[in-house]
Amino acid sequence: MLQVRVAGVALDASGQHVLLLKPIEELPGEGRVLPIWIGQMEATSILIAVEGADVPRPLAHDLMRRLLEVTGAEVVRVAVARIEDGTFYAEVTVSTADGEQVVDARPSDAIALASRTAAPIWVADEVMEDAGVTDFLPEEDVSERLDEFKRFLDDIEPEDFVDPEA
């Protein structure tokens, strides 16, 4: 297992959100990065947590964190454990009064929760070998994307989180 950090969230050529995970000891533009395609709401939730931005009402992952806190449980770690037929699978390890429990999760949810609880994020070696790509993002692009996200946070409204299908 490799410990990773959230290197960013980007948009691919078709406008899909891509979560980028990078081994913590590697610098931008070096080594490998693991791209995981995620939904818009999950991307927003992860970026809000990574940036430490305030939201007017708790998001689903804030609720998860709070539920764990009030029950005396805590997230020990999350792991992108495997990939099958192009689908990533994650696990959240939670410490409870009854010992550690491992819960199946989508990687986006696991990482959004880890980003709120400061839990370490891990990726199985086999997953990085199978799905990791060479990191070619220059440092100035990282800074530019961070500035773009900060502008996004300045413009977002609570109504933007309302599900039109609900």
N, C-alpha and C positions, 0 to 999 in steps of 0.2 A: 504494500500500500504506500502511496505517495501522499504526503500532506500538501494540500493546494490552497490557493486563495482565489477570491473572485477577482479576476483581472479586468472584467468589464462585461457590459452587455452591449451588443452591437446589432445592427440590422443587416441581413444578408441582401443580395441583389433583388430578391423578390419581396422584401419588406418584412420578413419574418425575424423575430427576436432570437438572438443567439447568445447564450450565457457562455462566457469564456473562463475556464478554470486553468490555473497555471501553478506548477509546483512552487512552493513558497521560496525556495532557495534560488530560483532562476530569475534573471533580470528580464525586463521587457525586450523583445526582439531576439531573445536567446532561447534555446531548448524547444520545448513543445507546449502546446496549449490544447485543452480539450474543449471543443465546441459542442454545446448541447442546445438544440432548438427548443424554445419554450414559448408560452403564450404571453400576450401583452400584459395582462394583469400580473402574472408572476414576475415578469421582467421589471415592472414598475415597483412591485413589492420588494424585490431584491435590491434594486437601486436605492429606494428610500431607506432601507436598513443600512446599506453600505455607506451611504452619505450621512446617516444620522438625521435625516430630515424629519420635521414634525408633520403629522397629519392631523386634521381636525377630529377624526374619529378613528378608532382602531381598525386596522385591516385584519383579514383572516389570520395571518401569521402572527400579528400582535395578540390576537385572541388566544391562539395556540400557546404562545409564550406565557401569557397570563394564567391560563388554565393549569399549565405545568407548575407555575410558581405557587398558586394557591393550594395545590394538592401536595406540595413539598417535593415534587419531582424536578429533575433538571436534565437538560440535554447534555450527554457526555461527549457525543461525536455524531457526525453524519458521514456516510460513505456512499459514493457512487460505486456500487458493488459489482455490477455486471451489465453487459449489453447483449441483447438477444434480438436477432432480426431487425437491427437498427433502433431498438427501443432500449433506453437506459433505465436501470432499476437502482433505487437508492434504499438505504436503511438508516433509520434514526435510532441511536442507542440512548435510552432514557434510564436514568438512575431513579429508582422508586424505593419506597419502604420495603418492598418485597424483593429487592435486588434489581439488577439491570435487565431491561426488557428491550428487545429489538423489534422495531416497527417498520413494516414495508412502507415506502413512500415514493412519490415522484421526485426526481432530482430537484426540480424547481422548488417544490414545497420544502424539501429537506434543507436546501441551501438558504431559502428565505428564513427558515426557522433558525438555522445556525448563525446567520448574519445578525439576528436579533438577540441571540443568547451567548454570543462569542464562543460557540462550540467549534472545535476544529473540524475541518472538512478534509476528507480523504477520498482518494480515487484508487481503485484496484489497479495494480500494475498491468493486468491483462486488458483492462478497459483503456488505459492510456496507450498501450501498444497498438490496440485495434483501432481506436477512434481518434487518437491524438494527432495533431498536425503541427508542422513546423511553425513556430511563432515568428512572424515577419513584421509585426506591427511596430513601427518606429516610436520612440518615446514621445515625440511631438504629437503623434496621432492620439496617444492615450490622453495627453493633456487636453487636446482639442475636443475629444469626445466627452471628457469630464466637464469641460466648460459648457458643452451643448446640453448635457444632462442637467446641470445647474440651472440653465435657462428654462429647461422643461419644467423643473420643480417650481420655479418662480411663477409659471403660467398655469399650473394645474389647479383645478377647482374640485371640491368634493363631488360635484355632480358628474365629473369625469369617471368616477368609480361605480356609477349606477349601471347595473346590467340591463340593457334595453329589452332583453328576453324575459326578465322577471316581472 
